[in-house]
């Protein structure tokens, strides 16, 4: 229940849209109101990737209902004087401290972690092996229930019947009717072990292997194409490199910043206090257990 409430509150406070208007009242809640301007300002706070949720009339109505719920809950919280409770104030202080630290680090560190294209290209060239794609093969298969059925299909193939049509007609793979049994390009380590072992032994397009038994049945496999090992281009991984380097640089800057703060401050630690045991938490004393009476020991069974 607590998790549901937290999610609800987060939803209510994260979403919100700011269009100018003349303060027309959109909703009356007893003596309280929600104006069209207030509603639009709330809508404007919605993250761009979630704007579609309120793009329609029904979406706006659903969001308005949540905003009404937010008003009602806040009103009840005010009636209960929740804001003055010690637990609320403690949590508020914790959140404030966290926000202060995040804002400080964003100001001190994020601004210094800018990257140039040259930085990213240098990383790419130095770590090029990380962006190497292994050989990939494209295969097509016909999946049968029994080995006998698979042998019969192999005979049809040897007589020159079309692999794709046979896959569509006889394969028990649910995708075969649409794909003709095509699996697509895959590197090693991404296919069924038995299937993969046989498929990667094929060297020429059109070459067939099988029947190959797996947990799903018996496969007849044909090689459709192969891609040799190749390096992913810089443009394809540029964004990934940027994110990686920013994280690394921010971590480095953070460690240095913290170290500089420590050096500039006079810090003394009373190590002896750390050795002291924590005081016992006061509570009900457990009832002393009665000493258990030793059970009578049975003699070990005689060896026969």
N, C-alpha and C positions, 0 to 999 in steps of 0.2 A: 504494500500500500504506500509506503514511504517513497519507494522508487517511482511509482506512478505519479505521486504528487510532485516530486522533483521534476519529472519530465514535463508535466503539465505547466508548472510555473516557468520552466525554461522556455517552453513553446510560447507562452503568453508574452514573455518579456523580450524574446528575440525578434518576433515578428512585428513589423509596423510599416505609410506612403505620404509625401508632402506636397500636396497640390493646394494652391491658394484658393480660398473660398471665403465667403462672407460670414462665417460663424453660424450657419444654419444648424439647427438641432436635428441630429439624425436619430437619437434614441433618448427617451426619458426613462430613467430608473428611479422611481419615487421622486425625490427632490433633486436627484443628480441627473446630469445629462452627458451625452457624448455628441459632440458637434461633428459635422462633416470634415472640418479642418483637422480636428483631433484624430479622426479615423484615418484620413489620408496621410497624416504624419506618421501614424503607426504603420501603415502599409509601406511607406517609403523605407522603413528600417529593415524590411524583409531582404535577406540575401538574394543576389541576382539569380542564383541557381534554383531558387524556390519561388520566384515571381509568378511562375505559371500557375501556382496553387490558387492565386487570387486574381487570375486574369479573366475569369468568367463571373457572371452574376451569382451563380451558386457558390463559387469559391469565395467571393466577397461576403456573401451572407454567412457562410460557415465561419469565416474569420471574425466577422462582427459578433457572432454568437460567443466566440472565445473571448473577445474583448469585453463583452457584457459580463461573462463569467469572471474575468479578471477584476472588473469593478466591484462585483458582489463580494468576491473573496477578500479584496483589500478593505472593503467596508467592514466586513466581519472581523478582520484582523485589527482594525482600528477600535472597534467596539470592545474587543478582548484585550486591548492595550498590549498587544504582542511586542510592539517595538520597545516597550520599557522593560521587558523581561530580561533577566541576566543572561540566559542562554542565547537569546537573539543578539544582544549587545556583544557577547563574546564572539559569536560567529561573524557578526558584522566587522568587528575589529580584525579578525583573521583575514576576511576577504579584502579589507582595506589594505592591510599589510601586503598581501599578495599582489594587489593591483599596483601598489606603489613600487614594489620590486620589479614587476613586469614593465612598468612604464619607464623606470630608470634604465633597465637593461636595454629596452628598445631604443632609448635615446642614446645611450653610451655605446652600444655594440652594433645594433642593426645598421646604423648609419655608416659604420666603418667597414662593413662587410660587402662592399660593392665589388662586382667582378667585371672584367672586360672580356671581350671575345678572345683576346690573346691568352688570357689566363685559362679559359676553358679549352682552347685549342692545344695549349701546352700540356694540359692534363690528359687530353685525348691521345696525343702523340706519345706521351710517356707511358700511358697505361693501355695501349692499343689492344693488347692481348685480352683485356677484360671485355672488349667489345667484339670479340670474334665469334661468329656463328659456326657451329659444326655442320658437317654434311647433313643435308635433309633429303628425304626421299618421299615421293608421292606414290601411293599404292592403291590398288583396287582389289576387292576380295569378294568371294562368294562363300557364304557361311551356311553349312549344312549340319543337320542334327547327328547324322551317323557317318562313319567312315565309308560304309558301302555306298551311301548316296553321293559322297564326295568323289569316290572312284568313278561312279557313273557320269558325273559331270566332267571329270577329267577326260573321259573317253569322248564326250561330246566336243570338248575343246580340241582334242587331237584330230577330230574329224573336220575341224574348221568352223564350228559354230561360234557365233559372236559372244565374247566374254560378257559384255555389258548386258545384252539381252538375257543371257543365262542368269546373271546376277539378279536382274529385275524379276525374273520368273521363279527362280528356285531359292534364292538366298533368304534365310530367316532373319537377317539383319533388317530391323524395321525401317531403316533409311535407304535400303537398297533400291526400292521402286523409284524413288526420286533421284538418287545419286548414281545408280548403276553400280553401287558398291565402292565408289571412290572414297578414300579415307582422307586425302589431302596430304600436304607436306608435313613431315615430322622429323625431328632429330632423334638420335638415340636416347633412350631413357624415357620416352613418352608413349610408347606403345606396349601392348601385352608382350611379356618377355618371349614367349614361344613364337608369336607372330613376328616380333622384331628381329629375332635371331635368324629366321628364314628370309625375311624381307631384305635385310641388309646384305645378304649373300648374293642377291640378284645384281647382275652387273650391266645388263642391257635392257633398254626400254622394250616392253612386250614380253620379257621373259617371265615364265610362270613357275611357281613353287607350290608344293602341297601334295596331298592334304596335310595340314598342320593342325594338331590338336591343341585346343585351349579349354578353359573352363566354360566357354560358350558353345563349343562344338568343334567342327572341322572346317578349316579355312583353306580355300584355294586363292593364292595371292599372285597378282600380276604387277610388275613394276611399270609405273606410268611416267616417271620422270625423276630427276635427281638434281640437287643444287650442291655444288662443291662448297667446301669451307670458305667463308668470306667475312670481311670486317663490316660491321654496321657503320654506315656513314656518320660523319660528325654531326650533320644537320639532324639526323634521326635521334641522336642521344644528347644533343646540346642542352635541352631543358633538364634532363636527368643530371648531367654534369654540373649545371648551374646550381641545382638544389643541393647536390652532394657537397660541392665546394663551399657554398654558403653555410651549410651546417658545420662543416669542418672548421671554417674560418671563425664562425661565431663561437664555437666551443673553445678554440684557441684564444680568442679575444677575451672570453669570459674568464678563463683560467688566469690569464695575465692580469685582468682587471681586479679579480679577487685577491690575487697574490700581492698586487700593488697596494690594495687597501689594507691588507694585513701588515705589510711592511711599514705603512704610514701610521698605523695605530699601535698604541702600547697595550699589549695583551698579556695578562698574567693569569695562569690557571692554577688553582689549588688542587694539585693531583691527589692529596690525601683525602679530600672530600669525595672524590670519585670512588675511592676504595670502600667508603662506608656503605653498609647495607641499607637498603631501603627500609623504612619503618613498616612494620606489619600493618596491614589494613585491618582496622578494628571491625570485629564482627562476632557472630555467635561462636562460642567455643564448641568444637566438636565433642560429642560425647565420647568418653573414653571407651575404647572397645574392650570387651571382655576377652581375656586371654583365651585363645582357642585351645581346646583339648586335643592333644595329639591323637590322630586316628590310630587305631590298632593296626599294626603292620602285619600283613599276611605274609607267611613264609613263601619264598619264591617257589614256583613249580619245579618239581623234581625233574631232572633230566632223564629222558628215557634211554 
